[in-house]
């Protein structure tokens, strides 16, 4: 039996493969590829089935090929330059690991976890949780954050936040907003929780992907001015989210953070998953809840 199964949910020929070179042939330079590596065929098959609707992949798999994948990429038809670079880097790392196989299974396992040294366990672990992180070429861990608010601006508004590090990742967060139910509160608290989760995992370099230009402007432009003005806006009005912004700033302290604005609801996989977690968090919102 093969040591690993490489599942290709979206690629030139979807299916389960026994080796990385076979898998790579199906996804290399294939826009929007979806693939992952597993230690059992059943997990590989389930991965393909679970992605059928999402990626429009045929349910049939090659009878002579058995396997899955190692990283899930953007589901959109086009791939950004950053994502292409990330994919190339991860492919290069996987090839290096494959070539460096030794007779000892323990050493092989250590090689597989090399690209995500901060992971708590091997990315090939058979558990349902994925503890590896998506890391860019500069060593920053990618996280997607989002906030959601139903009936925003009304008395019956409900708000939730979402933090996505990866599929089935233990650091993911789906919670109700604490305090006032507004979109901005949700976006701010989502970043606060992402920073807290990153620190708990020992992460020091974090790339925050968000569709909230308001949030990015707050932290990179407006907050320094508000502080100088005694937390007043240019129109001499008090900053509404002062408390939450200070909590976010405190959580981000000691982290090397890169901000990246992404367009919302255009099929960017990480953003869609964070949005889903945020919408689920709305269901647990309680009026005037406190931290």
N, C-alpha and C positions, 0 to 999 in steps of 0.2 A: 504494500500500500504506500502511496506517496506521503511524504511528510506534511505537505500542505496542499490546499486546494485554492486555486485562484479563480474567483468568480467574476465574470465580465457581464454586467447587466446591460451596459450600453457600449458597443464597440463595433468593429467590423464584423465580427461573428460572435454574438453573445453565447455564453456557455461557461462550463467549468473546466479548467485546465490544470494539468499536473505540475507544470513548471513555470517559473517566471518568464523565461524567453517566449514561451507560447502565449502567455498572457500579454506580454509587452507588444507582441506583433499585432494584437487586436486593438490596442488602445493608444499606441504611440502616434502622436500627431492627429489623433481622432478627436475632433472638437466635441466637448461635452461628455467625454467618456465617464462611465461609472463602473468602478471595479473595487474588489477587496479580497484580501487573503484570509483564509480560515484554516483551522486544523482538522475540520471534519467536513465531509461532503454534504451532510444534511444542512449545516449552517450555510454553506455556499449556495445550495439550492434555494434555501429560504430567502437569502439575500437577493437572488435574482427575481424570485416571485414577488417579494415585497417592493421591488423597484419597477415591476412591469408597468403599472399604471402611471407611475411618476415619470418614467423615461420613455414610454411607448416602446418597450422592448418586447419582442415576441416571446411567448411562454415556452416555446420549444428550445431545447438545448442540444448541442451536438452529441450524438450517442457515443462517439469515441473520445470525447473530451470531458473532463470533469474538473471543475474548479472555480475559483473566485478571485477577489481582489484586495487591494491593499490601501487604496485611497479613493475617496469619493470626490469627484470634481464637480464644477458648476454644471447644473442641468440645462442651462440656457444654450441656445443654438450657437452662440458665439462665445469665445473665451477671451478674457482680457489678457493683456500682456503679462500682468503680474501673476495670473493664474497659470499661464503657459510656463513661466519661469519656475513656478512652484512645482508643476507637474514634471518638468524636465529634471529638477533637482531630486525629487522623490524617486523618479525612475533611475537616475544615476546612482542613488544610494542603494536602491534595491538590487541593481546589477552588481554593485560592489559587494554587497552581502552575499549574493548568490555565488560569485566567483570565490569568495573567501570561505566557503563551506569547509568544515573539517569533519573528522570522524566522530568527534565528540558532540553530542546533542546540546550540551550545556553551552559550548562555545558558539554554536550556531545560533542559539537563542540570544546570546549576548550581542552578536552581530546584528540580529534583526532589530534590536531596540536602540541601536546606535543613533539613528536620526532623531529620536525623541528621548534623550537621556533623562528628562524630567518626568517621564511616565512612571507611574507607580508599579506597573507590571508590564510584561511583554505584550506588545500589540497583537500578538497571535494567541493570546490567552483564550481559552474556550468559553469563558464566561460571557454573559449577554452584554456586559458593559465594555465599551471601548475606551481604554485609558491613554491612548496615544493622542498627541496634539498635532495640529497642522502648523508647521513652522516654515517661515519664508527664508529666502537665501541669506538674510541678514540676522537670522536667529530670533526673530520675533514670533511669539505664539499668536496665532490668529484667533480672535473671538468675535462673534457677531452679537450685537445687542439690539433690542427693540422694545418699544413700549406700545401698549394698545389701550384704548379707552372707548367703551361703548357709550353712546349718548353723551359725548363730550360736551361740557358746558351746561348740562342740565342737572337737576336735583338727583335724578336716579342714575347718574353716571357710575360706571364700574371700570376700574383700571387694573391692568396687570403688566408684568414685565417678563421679558424673555432673555436668556443668556445661552448662547450655543457655542460650544467648543468642538463638537463633533456628534455624529449619530450615537445615541445611547451612551453619551459620555457622563460619568459621575459628577462632573463639575457643571453640567447644564443646570439652569435654574428656570423654573416656571412658578411665579408667585404673584399674589395680589399686591398692588401698591399699598404702602402704608401712609395714610393721611389723605389729602385731597385727591379726588379722582380726576386727573387731567392728563393729556398726552405728554406734556412737558415733564410732569412729575414722574410719569412712567419711564420716559427716556433717561432721565437723570438717575433714578434708582436702579435702572438696569445696568448702567455703567458702574455704579457703586458696588453692586453685587458681583459683577464680572471681576472687578479689581480684588474684592475680598476672596473670591474663589481662586483667582490666580495666585495670590499670596499664600493661601492655604496649600496650594500645590507646589510651592517653591519656585514659581515663575517670577522672573525679574524683568523680562522684556516682553511687552504686550502690545499687539496691534489691534486696536479697537475699530471694528467695522460697523458703522451705523448709518442709517438713512436720515438721521436728524441733523440738518445743517444748523438748526438752533443750538443743539447741544455742543457741536464743535465750535461754533462762534462764541458760546458762553465761556468755554474753558480756555480758548486760545486768544480771544480778543476782548470780550466784554468784562470778564471778571476782574482783570487788573485795573480797568477804569472804574468799575463799581467800587472796588476797595478804596481807591483814592478819593472817591466822591462820597465816602461814608455809606456805601451800599445804596446809592440812589442812581436811578437811570438818568439819561441825558435830559429828560423832562422833569427831573427833580422828584420822581416818584420812587417809593421804596421798592427794592427788588423783591418780587413775590416769592421766588424760590430760594431765597438766601440760605435758609437752614439746610435744605437738601443739597444745594451746590457746595456748601462747606463740608458736608458729610462726604460728598463725592471727591472733593479735593483731598480730604484726609485719607480716603481709601486709596487714592492714586499715588499718594506720597511714597517715595522710595521705589516706585516702579518706573522703568524706562518705557514711556508710552509713545506710540505712533498712532495718529488718528487718520482714518480713511473713510471718506464719505462714499456711500454706495447708493444707487438709485433703488428705491423701494418698489416692490411688486412688479419687477421686470424679469423674474425668474432666476435671480441670483440665489443659489441653493442655501447658503448660510443665512442670508437675510430672510428667506422664506421660512426656514426652520425657527429662527429667533422670533419671527412674527407669530408663528403657530404657538410657541411656548407662551408668548405674551398674551395671546387671546385666550389660551387655557387658564392663565393666571387671573384673567378678568372674572372668571366664574367663581373665584374664591374671595372676591373683594367684599369687605365689610365697611359700611359707611363710618367715616371718622376713625378708622383703625389707627393705632399709634405704634411707633417703633419701640 
